[in-house]
Amino acid sequence: MAKYIQITITAGKKSDCEKIASSLLDKKLAACVQILGLIESHYWWKNKKEKSKEWLCIIKSKSSLFKKAEKEIIKIHPYKVPEIIAVPITDGSKDYINWLKGAVKNG
């Protein structure tokens, strides 16, 4: 398993992303959270095709912290079923990876 991950989430309001980002950073569960938006999402919900404007968060963290980060996101996120997807960071610049390693707590 990769040691570091990138987690993506979406939310309907920028303020929800900012709350999540602040909490994850305060608890050292994320080294960095980037908030991008607005994006347009197309998806199925309750057997109906939907479309909505959302904000996208890209979160850098450690694999070992994913469950704690997920729990914190769910606690704050207003969606009933929030998107919380982690993908491995398989490589990166040495300086960036060292920074990421030092910016989050051991776990």
C-alpha positions in Angstrom: 0.0 0.0 0.0 1.2 3.5 -0.8 2.3 5.5 2.2 0.6 8.7 1.1 -2.8 9.4 -0.4 -4.8 12.1 -2.1 -8.4 12.2 -0.9 -11.1 13.9 -3.0 -14.5 15.1 -1.7 -17.2 17.3 -3.1 -19.6 19.6 -1.3 -22.4 21.9 -2.3 -21.0 24.9 -0.5 -17.5 26.4 -0.4 -18.1 27.1 3.3 -18.5 23.3 3.9 -15.2 22.6 2.2 -13.6 25.3 4.3 -14.9 23.8 7.5 -13.6 20.4 6.6 -10.3 21.8 5.5 -9.8 23.7 8.7 -10.7 20.7 10.9 -8.4 18.3 9.0 -5.5 20.7 9.1 -6.1 21.6 12.8 -6.1 17.8 13.7 -3.0 17.2 11.5 -5.0 14.7 9.4 -4.1 16.6 6.2 -1.0 18.4 5.1 -2.8 20.4 2.4 -6.4 20.9 1.2 -7.1 22.6 -2.1 -10.6 23.8 -2.8 -11.6 24.1 -6.4 -14.9 25.2 -7.8 -17.4 25.6 -9.0 -17.7 22.2 -10.8 -20.7 20.6 -12.4 -21.4 17.1 -11.2 -23.7 14.6 -13.0 -24.8 11.5 -11.1 -27.4 9.0 -10.1 -29.3 9.6 -6.8 -32.3 7.6 -5.8 -32.8 6.2 -9.3 -32.9 9.6 -10.8 -30.2 11.3 -12.9 -29.1 14.5 -11.2 -26.9 17.5 -11.9 -25.6 20.0 -9.4 -22.9 22.7 -8.8 -20.3 21.6 -6.3 -16.9 22.4 -4.9 -14.1 19.9 -5.0 -11.5 19.4 -2.3 -8.2 17.7 -2.9 -6.6 16.5 0.4 -3.1 15.2 0.8 -2.5 12.9 3.7 -1.0 9.5 4.9 -2.7 6.2 4.2 -2.6 5.4 7.9 -4.7 8.5 8.6 -7.5 7.8 6.1 -10.0 6.3 8.6 -9.6 9.2 11.0 -9.9 11.7 8.2 -12.9 9.9 6.8 -14.6 10.0 10.2 -13.9 13.7 10.6 -15.2 14.5 7.1 -18.4 12.5 7.7 -18.9 14.3 11.1 -18.9 17.7 9.3 -20.2 17.0 5.8 -23.9 17.8 5.2 -24.4 15.1 2.5 -26.1 11.9 3.5 -23.6 10.0 1.3 -20.5 12.2 0.8 -17.9 11.3 -1.9 -14.8 10.4 0.0 -12.3 8.7 -2.3 -8.6 8.1 -1.7 -6.0 7.3 -4.4 -2.4 6.4 -3.7 0.4 8.9 -4.3 2.8 6.5 -6.1 5.6 9.1 -6.6 6.4 12.7 -6.1 9.3 15.1 -5.7 11.5 14.2 -2.7 11.1 17.7 -1.2 7.3 17.6 -1.5 7.0 14.1 0.0 9.3 15.1 2.9 7.1 18.2 3.5 4.0 16.1 3.4 5.5 13.6 5.9 6.3 16.3 8.3 3.0 18.2 8.0 0.7 15.5 9.3 0.8 13.5 12.5 2.2 10.1 12.8 -0.4 7.5 12.6 
